[in-house]
Amino acid sequence: MKKSVLWLLFFMGAAAVHAQDSTAVATDTISPWTTKGNASFLFNQSTFDNWVAGGENNISGNVGVNYDVNYKKGDWEWDNKFIASYGLVKTKTSSFAKKTDDRLEINSLLGKKITGNWYYSFFMNFKTQFTKGYQYDKDPNGVEIRTEYTDFFSPAYLSFGPGIAYKPSENLKFNLSPAASKLTFVDAGRTLPDEAYFGVTEGKSVRYELGANFSGYYKFVLLANVSVENILNLYSNYLEDPQNVDLDYQLNVVLKVNKWLTTNIMFQTIYDDNAFQGFQIRQVFGVAINYGF
């Protein structure tokens, strides 16, 4: 019965949206929706034969998608960014192909203009990974082994809350949410004593935090055909160790060669003491084949 009611509400909502869109088309031929995106593929291969300086044969690849879906009409704006990337590297001496990247992230910011470039806002951020992650070691015989540690939705992070946003342009925007909820989801079967698995209590699958969230986005052109994108997220948990601020900073530099080829530099650093007692750092550099859509 509940499922029937949910489906009925879904179809009624869809019909209402369709009717609203039809009316809008009749009175306004300019759509409030704009979309843009980019897909890229980075590839690297190195081979060594009797190379006295040393080296290890390897092959690696990285696929990424960055897609924006934005809405703007009257005093309302709704910005959505979808980021997905995945990469692998295989070396001659390793028994396993290992991940160089594994990321799925959704950012959403809804704003109602107050005055000028200031908005009442509501933000949402979701992050997880696509495939299993492993911890690597060697057995007593020196053979490389691996142990499963993470997986899709283990961990996954969901943050949301009301706030105030400042948005002078599409390439510069900041949002402060003083009452933001943060949920950490994990596989309960992977949890450890003393909340050692991403801060989640052993046997549980969710950790809840309430705190302040600050997010910022800034993109600019450094030189001709060179763009720099900065994405920053900060979070302080009021309920536990508020001085330990979680940080996630991403830097994406794109050097455009022509319509299809770019040189991409990607740098990301994360500090989250529930996941790791220190800074996590990821860096990817390579020539990419790009497709805009």
Beta strands, then each sheet from edge to edge (+ up, - down):
strand 1: 33-46
strand 2: 58-73
strand 3: 76-91
strand 4: 98-115
strand 5: 118-128
strand 6: 133-138
strand 7: 144-150
strand 8: 156-169
strand 9: 172-185
strand 10: 206-223
strand 11: 226-237
strand 12: 246-256
strand 13: 261-271
strand 14: 279-292
sheet 1: 1+ 2- 3+ 4- 5+ 8- 9+ 10- 11+ 12- 13+ 14- 1+
sheet 2: 6+ 7-
end
